[in-house]
């Protein structure tokens, strides 16, 4: 049988979206060469 022929429509159990770690954005971006408004700035590589 073709692999796609055996796909079943099932519902997956979902869990609540819970924050498990604090926001450490500033500490994580401290070593970045360039940051602007909380975003990492990277050089343009495709023109």
C-alpha positions, 0 to 999 in steps of 0.5 A: 500500500502507498504510505499516504493511504495509511494516514489516519485523522487523529486528534492529538492531546494539547497542553496549556501554553505555560511559561517555564523560564523567565525572559532573559533577552537582555542577558542573552543578547549582551554578547551579540555584536549588534542588537536593535529593539530586542532583535539580533542584527545580522549582515545582509548576505543576499542582494 
